[in-house]
């Protein structure tokens, strides 16, 4: 039986992971749970899965849950410290990183420093410091397995193959809610942006899907996960979300992973790899699907993709700046401070403003660039008001 630490247990990925785990009680046992602020859901998870360790990111919510948490459960620190403590103290066989944003960087690094498995749904750290994470994992003989459906599809398609035989990765995207939208993009509201046509996700990743920044971040993540050049990653819009991504090999063969859009499939595979086990997920019927469409994305309409590719080519801290600025800009959009069209403008503003170090950055350089990018993105708002 494998013990599991789940970082981000109350989010959509976390809940799907717990569903997989609950259906396989002879294979997996929850050792630790961590949530941001939804302590009502967390408490119900604690009583059901009986973890040894729990962490709550929000300090005020941590104080609140401290009064009602069972006495046999150890409550760890709040903030990023609590996430790292979960990894250090629980010593689980598998760590699932399903938190949102850059806060997952240090816990993923901590997990990569152990001779264990880390299943990554939190793409932002892989964008910010993917090379450092993968180098650490290689040094410590840790496994890094992607959970996001597209990187997982590439991981599954590559099984048994060396990337030296790969010509390119084909990264698919649903297109989000606005791929065929003909209205005024500047009038798009947060409510419209978070309504994804295929997936039920949190607000931040839903907005990223709407701008196609999510696909740009995934391209950088995949570059770092598999050691491929960004120019060897092709993004295609695939509205049906059946082909989750594919690998084209040098002999002209293309191997793709297909399934109904359900995150429990890549989550389960990340836990059972290299084996596969039965699941309760609805099986794919190609006759029901009938057709599969693919289109090249319009990078003038969705400039986030272009910015992501440029950041990957520049390397160094630029991907971290891209990610941090985007996080801040999305936050400002969801708060009603800027327009939907300002998200990419704010990110571009931050990227063009950087003049600092960009050679062989360490974790301190990356976190410094991250902090700087968030402040610079706030400056964009000030510039609009002046």
C-alpha positions as CSV (number, residue, x, y, z in Angstrom):
1,X,0.0,0.0,0.0
2,X,1.3,3.5,-0.9
3,X,0.9,6.4,1.4
4,X,-0.1,9.7,-0.1
5,X,0.3,13.4,0.8
6,X,-2.2,15.5,-1.0
7,X,-1.4,19.2,-1.3
8,X,-4.6,21.0,-2.4
9,X,-7.2,18.5,-1.2
10,X,-10.3,20.8,-1.5
11,X,-9.8,21.9,-5.1
12,X,-11.1,20.2,-8.2
13,X,-7.9,18.1,-8.7
14,X,-7.7,17.3,-5.0
15,X,-11.3,16.1,-4.9
16,X,-10.8,14.0,-8.0
17,X,-7.6,12.5,-6.5
18,X,-9.5,11.5,-3.4
19,X,-12.2,9.9,-5.5
20,X,-9.6,7.7,-7.1
21,X,-8.0,6.9,-3.8
22,X,-11.3,6.1,-2.1
23,X,-12.1,3.5,-4.9
24,X,-8.7,1.8,-4.3
25,X,-8.4,1.4,-0.5
26,X,-6.1,-1.6,-0.8
27,X,-3.6,0.3,-2.9
28,X,-3.5,3.8,-1.4
29,X,-3.8,5.5,2.0
30,X,-4.0,9.2,2.7
31,X,-1.2,10.3,5.0
32,X,-1.5,14.1,4.8
33,X,-4.0,16.7,3.6
34,X,-3.5,20.4,2.9
35,X,-6.0,23.0,1.9
36,X,-6.0,26.8,1.4
37,X,-9.1,28.0,3.3
38,X,-12.0,25.7,2.8
39,X,-11.9,24.1,6.2
40,X,-15.5,22.9,6.0
41,X,-14.6,20.5,3.2
42,X,-11.2,19.8,4.8
43,X,-12.8,18.6,8.1
44,X,-15.1,16.2,6.2
45,X,-12.1,14.9,4.4
46,X,-10.2,14.5,7.7
47,X,-12.9,12.4,9.2
48,X,-13.3,10.2,6.1
49,X,-9.6,9.7,5.2
50,X,-8.0,9.9,8.7
51,X,-4.7,11.6,7.8
52,X,-1.8,11.9,10.3
53,X,-0.9,15.4,9.2
54,X,-2.9,18.4,8.1
55,X,-1.9,21.9,7.0
56,X,-4.1,25.0,6.2
57,X,-2.5,27.7,4.1
58,X,-4.6,30.6,5.4
59,X,-3.5,31.4,9.0
60,X,-6.9,32.7,10.2
61,X,-8.5,29.5,8.9
62,X,-5.8,27.4,10.5
63,X,-6.6,29.0,13.9
64,X,-10.3,28.2,13.3
65,X,-9.7,24.6,12.4
66,X,-7.4,24.1,15.3
67,X,-10.4,24.2,17.7
68,X,-12.2,21.4,16.0
69,X,-9.5,19.1,14.5
70,X,-9.3,15.5,16.0
71,X,-6.7,15.2,18.6
72,X,-4.8,12.4,16.8
73,X,-4.2,14.6,13.8
74,X,-1.1,16.8,13.8
75,X,-1.8,20.3,12.5
76,X,1.3,21.9,10.9
77,X,2.2,25.5,10.0
78,X,0.3,27.8,7.7
79,X,1.5,29.3,4.5
80,X,4.3,27.8,2.3
81,X,6.0,26.5,5.4
82,X,3.1,24.2,6.1
83,X,3.2,22.8,2.6
84,X,6.9,22.1,2.9
85,X,6.4,20.6,6.4
86,X,3.8,18.2,4.9
87,X,6.4,16.9,2.5
88,X,9.2,16.7,5.1
89,X,7.3,15.2,8.1
90,X,4.8,12.9,6.4
91,X,7.5,11.1,4.4
92,X,4.8,9.7,2.1
93,X,5.5,7.4,-0.8
94,X,3.7,9.8,-3.2
95,X,3.2,13.5,-3.0
96,X,0.4,15.0,-5.1
97,X,1.0,18.7,-5.8
98,X,-2.4,20.1,-6.7
99,X,-2.2,23.6,-5.2
100,X,-2.6,26.7,-7.4
101,X,0.2,29.0,-8.5
102,X,3.8,29.6,-7.5
103,X,3.2,28.6,-3.8
104,X,3.8,25.0,-5.0
105,X,7.4,25.7,-5.9
106,X,9.2,25.0,-2.6
107,X,7.1,21.9,-1.7
108,X,7.6,20.4,-5.1
109,X,11.4,21.1,-4.7
110,X,11.3,19.4,-1.3
111,X,9.5,16.4,-2.7
112,X,12.0,16.2,-5.6
113,X,14.8,15.9,-3.1
114,X,13.4,12.6,-1.8
115,X,13.8,9.2,-3.4
116,X,10.0,9.1,-3.8
117,X,7.3,10.0,-6.4
118,X,5.8,13.5,-6.9
119,X,2.7,13.8,-9.1
120,X,2.5,17.3,-10.4
121,X,-0.8,19.1,-11.3
122,X,0.6,22.4,-10.2
123,X,2.3,23.5,-13.5
124,X,3.5,27.0,-12.3
125,X,6.5,25.7,-10.4
126,X,7.5,23.6,-13.5
127,X,7.3,26.8,-15.5
128,X,9.3,28.9,-13.0
129,X,12.0,26.4,-12.2
130,X,11.4,23.2,-14.1
131,X,15.0,22.6,-14.9
132,X,16.0,22.9,-11.2
133,X,13.2,20.6,-10.2
134,X,14.1,17.9,-12.8
135,X,17.8,18.1,-12.0
136,X,17.1,17.7,-8.3
137,X,14.8,14.7,-9.0
138,X,17.4,13.1,-11.2
139,X,20.1,13.6,-8.6
140,X,17.9,12.1,-5.9
141,X,16.3,9.4,-8.1
142,X,12.8,10.8,-7.5
143,X,10.0,10.4,-10.0
144,X,8.2,13.4,-11.4
145,X,5.0,12.4,-13.1
146,X,2.6,14.9,-14.6
147,X,-1.1,14.9,-13.8
148,X,-2.5,17.6,-16.1
149,X,-4.2,15.8,-19.0
150,X,-2.0,17.1,-21.7
151,X,1.5,16.5,-20.2
152,X,0.1,13.2,-18.9
153,X,-0.9,12.3,-22.5
154,X,2.6,13.0,-23.7
155,X,4.1,11.0,-20.8
156,X,1.8,8.1,-21.6
157,X,2.5,8.3,-25.4
158,X,6.3,8.3,-24.7
159,X,6.3,5.1,-22.6
160,X,9.0,2.9,-23.8
161,X,10.5,5.5,-26.1
162,X,13.5,7.8,-25.9
163,X,12.9,11.4,-26.7
164,X,15.8,11.3,-29.2
165,X,13.4,9.6,-31.5
166,X,10.8,12.4,-31.2
167,X,10.3,15.0,-33.9
168,X,7.7,17.0,-32.0
169,X,5.1,17.1,-29.3
170,X,1.5,18.0,-30.3
171,X,-0.1,19.8,-27.4
172,X,-3.9,20.1,-27.7
173,X,-6.2,22.8,-26.3
174,X,-9.9,22.9,-26.1
175,X,-9.8,26.6,-27.1
176,X,-11.5,27.7,-24.0
177,X,-14.8,29.7,-24.0
178,X,-13.8,32.4,-26.4
179,X,-12.0,30.6,-29.3
180,X,-15.0,31.3,-31.6
181,X,-16.2,34.4,-29.7
182,X,-16.9,37.3,-32.1
183,X,-17.9,39.9,-29.5
184,X,-15.7,42.6,-27.9
185,X,-13.0,40.9,-25.8
186,X,-12.6,44.0,-23.6
187,X,-16.2,43.4,-22.4
188,X,-15.6,39.9,-21.2
189,X,-16.5,39.6,-17.5
190,X,-15.0,37.2,-14.9
191,X,-18.2,35.3,-14.9
192,X,-17.9,34.7,-18.6
193,X,-14.2,33.8,-18.4
194,X,-14.5,31.1,-15.7
195,X,-17.2,29.2,-17.6
196,X,-15.1,26.6,-19.3
197,X,-16.9,24.5,-22.0
198,X,-15.3,21.2,-21.1
199,X,-13.7,21.2,-17.7
200,X,-14.8,22.2,-14.2
201,X,-11.8,24.0,-12.8
202,X,-10.8,26.8,-10.3
203,X,-11.1,30.5,-11.4
204,X,-7.5,31.1,-12.1
205,X,-6.9,28.2,-14.4
206,X,-10.2,28.8,-16.1
207,X,-9.1,32.4,-16.9
208,X,-5.8,31.0,-18.2
209,X,-7.7,28.7,-20.4
210,X,-9.8,31.6,-21.7
211,X,-6.6,33.6,-22.7
212,X,-4.8,30.4,-23.8
213,X,-2.1,31.3,-21.3
214,X,-2.7,27.9,-19.8
215,X,-1.5,26.3,-23.0
216,X,1.6,28.6,-23.1
217,X,2.4,27.6,-19.5
218,X,1.9,23.9,-20.4
219,X,4.2,24.2,-23.4
220,X,7.0,25.5,-21.0
221,X,6.1,22.8,-18.5
222,X,6.4,20.1,-21.1
223,X,9.7,21.6,-22.4
224,X,11.1,21.3,-18.9
225,X,9.6,17.9,-18.0
226,X,10.9,16.1,-21.1
227,X,13.9,18.3,-22.1
228,X,12.5,19.3,-25.4
229,X,13.1,22.6,-27.2
230,X,10.1,24.9,-27.2
231,X,10.2,25.0,-31.1
232,X,9.5,21.3,-31.0
233,X,6.1,21.8,-29.3
234,X,3.1,22.5,-31.5
235,X,-0.1,23.7,-30.1
236,X,-3.4,22.8,-31.8
237,X,-7.0,23.7,-30.9
238,X,-9.0,20.5,-30.5
239,X,-12.6,21.4,-29.4
240,X,-13.7,17.9,-28.6
241,X,-11.0,17.4,-25.9
242,X,-10.7,13.7,-26.8
243,X,-7.1,13.7,-28.0
244,X,-5.3,15.0,-24.9
245,X,-2.0,15.4,-26.8
246,X,0.3,13.3,-29.1
247,X,3.9,12.6,-29.9
248,X,5.2,12.6,-33.5
249,X,8.3,10.4,-34.0
250,X,11.0,10.8,-36.5
251,X,9.7,7.9,-38.6
252,X,6.4,9.7,-39.2
253,X,4.4,7.7,-36.6
254,X,2.1,9.7,-34.3
255,X,1.0,8.2,-30.9
256,X,-1.8,9.9,-29.1
257,X,-3.6,9.4,-25.8
258,X,-7.4,9.6,-26.1
259,X,-10.1,9.4,-23.5
260,X,-13.3,11.2,-22.4
261,X,-12.3,14.4,-20.6
262,X,-12.1,13.2,-17.0
263,X,-9.1,14.2,-14.8
264,X,-9.4,11.0,-12.8
265,X,-7.7,9.1,-15.7
266,X,-4.4,11.0,-15.6
267,X,-4.5,11.2,-11.8
268,X,-5.0,7.4,-11.5
269,X,-2.2,6.7,-14.0
270,X,0.2,9.0,-12.1
271,X,-0.4,6.9,-9.0
272,X,-0.3,3.4,-10.5
273,X,2.4,4.0,-13.1
274,X,3.8,1.9,-14.8
275,X,0.7,-0.3,-14.2
276,X,-2.9,0.4,-15.2
277,X,-5.9,-0.6,-13.2
278,X,-9.7,-0.6,-13.8
279,X,-11.5,2.7,-13.2
280,X,-15.1,3.8,-13.0
281,X,-14.6,6.6,-15.6
282,X,-16.9,6.5,-18.6
283,X,-15.1,4.7,-21.4
284,X,-14.5,6.4,-24.8
285,X,-16.7,5.5,-27.7
286,X,-15.2,6.7,-31.0
287,X,-18.5,6.1,-32.8
288,X,-20.2,8.4,-30.3
289,X,-17.5,11.1,-30.9
290,X,-17.9,10.7,-34.6
291,X,-15.4,13.5,-35.6
292,X,-12.2,15.0,-34.3
293,X,-11.2,18.6,-35.3
294,X,-7.9,20.3,-35.1
295,X,-7.0,24.0,-35.8
296,X,-4.0,26.2,-35.5
297,X,-4.5,28.8,-32.8
298,X,-4.7,32.5,-33.8
299,X,-1.7,34.0,-31.9
300,X,-2.8,37.5,-32.8
301,X,-6.1,37.0,-31.1
302,X,-4.5,35.0,-28.2
303,X,-1.2,36.7,-27.7
304,X,-0.5,34.8,-24.5
305,X,0.8,31.9,-26.5
306,X,3.3,34.0,-28.3
307,X,4.5,35.6,-25.0
308,X,5.0,32.1,-23.5
309,X,7.1,30.9,-26.5
310,X,9.2,34.0,-26.4
311,X,9.8,33.6,-22.6
312,X,10.8,30.0,-23.1
313,X,13.3,30.9,-25.8
314,X,14.9,33.6,-23.6
315,X,15.0,31.2,-20.7
316,X,16.5,32.1,-17.4
317,X,14.0,34.0,-15.2
318,X,11.7,35.0,-18.1
319,X,9.3,32.1,-17.6
320,X,9.1,33.0,-13.9
321,X,8.3,36.6,-14.8
322,X,5.6,35.4,-17.3
323,X,4.0,33.2,-14.7
324,X,4.1,35.6,-11.8
325,X,2.8,38.6,-13.9
326,X,0.0,36.4,-15.3
327,X,-1.0,35.3,-11.8
328,X,-1.2,38.9,-10.6
329,X,-3.0,40.1,-13.7
330,X,-5.6,37.3,-13.5
331,X,-6.1,38.2,-9.8
332,X,-6.7,41.8,-10.7
333,X,-9.1,40.8,-13.5
334,X,-11.1,38.6,-11.2
335,X,-11.2,41.4,-8.7
336,X,-12.6,43.8,-11.4
337,X,-9.5,46.0,-11.4
338,X,-8.6,45.5,-15.1
339,X,-10.3,44.3,-18.3
340,X,-9.9,40.8,-19.8
341,X,-7.8,42.3,-22.6
342,X,-5.5,43.9,-20.0
343,X,-4.2,40.5,-18.7
344,X,-1.9,39.9,-21.6
345,X,-1.0,43.6,-21.8
346,X,0.1,43.6,-18.2
347,X,2.2,40.4,-18.7
348,X,3.9,41.9,-21.8
349,X,4.6,45.1,-19.8
350,X,6.4,43.1,-17.1
351,X,8.4,41.0,-19.6
352,X,9.5,44.1,-21.5
353,X,10.5,45.9,-18.3
354,X,13.0,43.3,-17.0
355,X,16.7,44.2,-17.3
356,X,18.1,42.1,-14.5
357,X,20.1,38.9,-14.3
358,X,19.1,36.1,-16.7
359,X,22.0,33.6,-16.7
360,X,22.0,30.4,-14.8
361,X,19.4,31.5,-12.2
362,X,19.2,29.7,-8.9
363,X,16.1,29.5,-6.7
364,X,16.9,32.8,-5.1
365,X,17.1,34.5,-8.5
366,X,13.8,33.0,-9.6
367,X,11.9,34.0,-6.4
368,X,13.4,37.5,-6.7
369,X,12.2,37.8,-10.3
370,X,8.8,36.4,-9.3
371,X,8.4,39.1,-6.6
372,X,9.6,41.8,-9.0
373,X,7.1,40.7,-11.7
374,X,4.1,41.0,-9.3
375,X,5.1,44.5,-8.3
376,X,5.7,45.5,-11.9
377,X,2.3,44.2,-12.9
378,X,0.7,46.4,-10.2
379,X,2.6,49.3,-11.9
380,X,0.8,48.5,-15.1
381,X,-2.5,49.3,-13.3
382,X,-1.1,52.5,-12.0
383,X,0.1,53.5,-15.5
384,X,-3.5,52.9,-16.8
385,X,-4.9,55.2,-14.2
386,X,-2.4,58.0,-14.7
